[in-house]
Structure formats: C-alpha cells, structure tokens
Amino acid sequence: LALTNAEQSLGGHLATRNNNFKRFEALREAFGLAEMPERLECFDISHSSGEATVASCVVFDRNGPLKTDYRRFNIDGITPGDDYAAMSQALQRRYTRLKKGEGKLPDILFIDGGKGQLSQATAMLESLQITGVLMVGIAKGPGRKAGLETLFLESGEQVYMAPDNPGLHLIQHIRDESHRFALNAHRKRRS
C-alpha cells in the first residue's frame, strides 16, 4: 500500500512538472521569446469603493507558485479608487527593493488590467531604469469570460491566445492567484 501511494504521488508530481513545462513553453512561443521564462510576477489591485486599497504581487516559477515570494502592499496617499496611482505605488515599492538587490527581477511582469494599467507599469519601470522585463497587460474578454482575454504588450501589440492554449492557462492561473491574494489582503485590511 505504501509503495502504491508513493508511485501515485510521484506520478502526480511528474505530471504536474510536465504540465508546467508545456505551459511555460507555450508562453515562450506566444511572445516570441528566445529562451523559456524562469520567473513570472503578476500585480492586481483590490479595494471597496476606493477604501482600504491593497495591491498584490504573486510570483511563479517553472514549478508553480512561489508563495514565499508573494508580497502585498497597503496603498495610502492616493485619490480613493485611483487604480493607476495604486499600481504605480505598488510597482515603485516592489521594484525599488528589487533594484537594491532584495530579490530577482521577473522575466515577464503581468498586470491585471488593460492599456492604462500597462502604461502606468511601463512608465514606472522606465523611471526606475529597469530593463529586460517583458510587461503584459491582461484585459478580460467580452462578458469577462475566461479564455477571451486580450494581452497587451508594451509595444502596443495585442496578443490573442486560443482558449485551450496551455500558455493562456498559465496566465489565467497567475492572474487568478493574484486576484485571490489581493482580495484576501483587502478583506483583512478592511476588517
């Protein structure tokens, strides 16, 4: 029984690793990258009518979520409900620390939002003189239906991926995890 359990556990672990590899490879192909990305980060903003604003940053590597590297930022000193200012503040705090050597830069930075949020992120990283990070805005599709997301690149190019694309599934996973983490942090702060 112990041997059977160990074999099943190992089989599940290897299947997960293989699935993650396929997702990262599909992401590399979709964005035309020379090398497979190693580290992904995603930011999201959560608030209730502009109150108790919290930003989240979740990190994935090829093995999945790196929960020890997750960060949340309580956002203060902005106009209530200003998601652009909240995003700028969170990115400034995160990447100022990374620039000082407190962690690694991601290969791809996902921003939950469309062109506006992406332009804020681009401006902030440029002001911090951070280069070499591919930035992608994730806009929800019509009716907010999963699988119809539009991906905006900093070049202005729009990328659409098939709903069954493993790379899109990875993007949805990291975006949903960022949203979950931001919402939980917001609820705690509001309490």
RANORRA-V661568 format. One record per residue. SS is DSSP state (hx for helix, st for strand, lp for the rest). D_FIRST is the distance of its C-alpha to the first C-alpha in Angstrom with 2 decimals. Layout:
ss:SS d_first:D_FIRST
ss:SS d_first:D_FIRST
This chain:
ss:lp d_first:0.00
ss:hx d_first:3.82
ss:hx d_first:5.43
ss:hx d_first:5.11
ss:hx d_first:6.18
ss:hx d_first:8.59
ss:hx d_first:9.90
ss:hx d_first:10.61
ss:hx d_first:12.21
ss:hx d_first:14.19
ss:hx d_first:15.23
ss:hx d_first:16.50
ss:hx d_first:18.29
ss:hx d_first:19.96
ss:hx d_first:21.03
ss:hx d_first:22.60
ss:hx d_first:24.41
ss:hx d_first:25.70
ss:hx d_first:26.87
ss:hx d_first:28.64
ss:hx d_first:30.30
ss:hx d_first:31.62
ss:hx d_first:32.95
ss:hx d_first:34.78
ss:hx d_first:36.15
ss:hx d_first:37.46
ss:hx d_first:39.10
ss:hx d_first:40.75
ss:hx d_first:42.12
ss:hx d_first:43.38
ss:hx d_first:45.37
ss:lp d_first:46.47
ss:lp d_first:45.15
ss:lp d_first:45.46
ss:lp d_first:42.19
ss:lp d_first:38.95
ss:lp d_first:39.11
ss:lp d_first:37.01
ss:st d_first:37.68
ss:st d_first:38.57
ss:st d_first:40.16
ss:st d_first:41.14
ss:st d_first:43.67
ss:st d_first:44.30
ss:st d_first:46.81
ss:st d_first:46.41
ss:st d_first:49.15
ss:st d_first:50.69
ss:lp d_first:54.20
ss:lp d_first:54.56
ss:st d_first:53.52
ss:st d_first:50.84
ss:st d_first:50.17
ss:st d_first:47.00
ss:st d_first:45.88
ss:st d_first:42.35
ss:st d_first:41.19
ss:st d_first:37.61
ss:st d_first:36.38
ss:st d_first:33.88
ss:st d_first:33.06
ss:lp d_first:31.13
ss:lp d_first:27.80
ss:st d_first:28.91
ss:st d_first:30.51
ss:lp d_first:31.75
ss:hx d_first:32.04
ss:hx d_first:33.55
ss:hx d_first:36.45
ss:lp d_first:37.16
ss:st d_first:40.64
ss:st d_first:42.68
ss:st d_first:46.45
ss:st d_first:48.66
ss:lp d_first:51.67
ss:lp d_first:55.10
ss:lp d_first:58.71
ss:lp d_first:58.56
ss:lp d_first:60.11
ss:lp d_first:57.71
ss:lp d_first:55.80
ss:lp d_first:56.66
ss:hx d_first:53.37
ss:hx d_first:55.11
ss:hx d_first:56.25
ss:hx d_first:52.85
ss:hx d_first:51.17
ss:hx d_first:53.81
ss:hx d_first:53.38
ss:hx d_first:49.58
ss:hx d_first:49.85
ss:hx d_first:52.64
ss:hx d_first:50.72
ss:hx d_first:47.52
ss:hx d_first:49.23
ss:hx d_first:51.82
ss:hx d_first:49.02
ss:hx d_first:47.29
ss:hx d_first:50.67
ss:lp d_first:51.03
ss:lp d_first:47.81
ss:lp d_first:45.40
ss:lp d_first:42.68
ss:lp d_first:42.49
ss:lp d_first:44.27
ss:lp d_first:42.25
ss:lp d_first:42.80
ss:st d_first:43.04
ss:st d_first:44.21
ss:st d_first:43.63
ss:st d_first:45.97
ss:st d_first:45.21
ss:lp d_first:48.60
ss:lp d_first:51.16
ss:hx d_first:54.18
ss:hx d_first:55.57
ss:hx d_first:52.53
ss:hx d_first:52.07
ss:hx d_first:55.73
ss:hx d_first:55.36
ss:hx d_first:52.38
ss:hx d_first:54.31
ss:hx d_first:57.37
ss:hx d_first:55.46
ss:hx d_first:53.71
ss:hx d_first:57.06
ss:hx d_first:58.80
ss:lp d_first:56.22
ss:lp d_first:56.75
ss:lp d_first:53.08
ss:lp d_first:52.64
ss:lp d_first:49.93
ss:lp d_first:47.80
ss:st d_first:47.49
ss:st d_first:48.07
ss:st d_first:46.96
ss:st d_first:47.90
ss:st d_first:45.62
ss:st d_first:47.75
ss:lp d_first:46.20
ss:lp d_first:47.20
ss:hx d_first:49.39
ss:hx d_first:48.23
ss:hx d_first:45.71
ss:lp d_first:43.36
ss:lp d_first:40.34
ss:lp d_first:40.70
ss:lp d_first:44.49
ss:lp d_first:44.81
ss:st d_first:47.69
ss:st d_first:47.13
ss:st d_first:50.29
ss:st d_first:50.83
ss:lp d_first:53.40
ss:lp d_first:55.58
ss:lp d_first:56.04
ss:lp d_first:54.01
ss:st d_first:51.74
ss:st d_first:48.42
ss:lp d_first:46.74
ss:lp d_first:43.24
ss:lp d_first:41.80
ss:lp d_first:39.58
ss:lp d_first:36.62
ss:lp d_first:37.21
ss:hx d_first:34.17
ss:hx d_first:36.72
ss:hx d_first:38.03
ss:hx d_first:34.56
ss:hx d_first:34.27
ss:hx d_first:37.74
ss:hx d_first:36.91
ss:hx d_first:33.77
ss:hx d_first:35.76
ss:hx d_first:38.69
ss:hx d_first:36.66
ss:hx d_first:34.94
ss:hx d_first:38.43
ss:hx d_first:39.75
ss:hx d_first:36.98
ss:hx d_first:37.51
ss:hx d_first:41.31
ss:hx d_first:41.22
ss:hx d_first:39.10
ss:hx d_first:41.46
ss:hx d_first:44.45
ss:hx d_first:43.28
ss:hx d_first:42.83
ss:hx d_first:46.26
ss:hx d_first:47.90
ss:lp d_first:46.52
